[in-house]
Amino acid sequence: MFLTTTNTGRCALARRYPALRWRRVGRCRRRFAATVLAALVSATGASLLSGQASASGEYQMKAALLFHFAQFVDWPSETFKDLSDPLTYCTIGDDPFRGALDETLSGKSVGCRPLRIQHFKQPQEIQGCHILFIGAGEQKLLRALLARVSGHAILTVGESDHFAKEGGIIGFCLQDNKIRFEINLDPAEKAKLRISAKLLALAKTVMGNPRGT
């Protein structure tokens, strides 16, 4: 007899039986997500070369990548109260996505977690974030922002030059007309975040000591 469930059904069972981790399902999902992410990274080159590298097109791509990043990161168990707690994306300052991130994440979930988005104007407003995107417009505040969230279970993602080298965890960059990304494992370890080896394999550069899963 085989038990077939929808994602909603699996989440309900996981909440009822917390000892079940659904590891096999998680591995299958990550393999599929890795394939999708690899195709997306490759596709960005075609978009840029075809003249679609407008601000809106660029940030639609980055929004899609941000969604997939979350599927390859494990947060500490104490980060969430239960399986139904939302995974929260945050932006700071002027939102360069202009609604593209909200549109991309609308109605989606990562595992059993619904997705939520918060847009903050000031650094002191930042709270409740699991993924924090720092746009290029916040370059002057970058070090202060990274220092503010250092040690917290927050995946920092940015697009300014040398973002990862400056202490961010994932930094977007451009290579051969493709949107690529660099990963710095040192701040990830400090934040107690575990990054899958599948995501590390897709990165342009990996800094620090590889401890992906």
Secondary structure, 3 states (H helix, E strand, C coil): CCCCCCHHHHHHHHHHCCCCCCHHHHHHHHHHHHHHHHHHHHHHHHHHHCCCCCHHHHHHHHHHHHHHHHHHEECCHHHCCCCCCCEEEEEECCCCCCCHHHHHHCCCEECCEEEEEEEECCHHHCCCCCEEEECHHHHHHHHHHHHHHCCCCCEEEECCCCCCCCCCCEEEEEECCEEEEEEEHHHHHHCCCEECHHHHHHCCEEECCCCCC
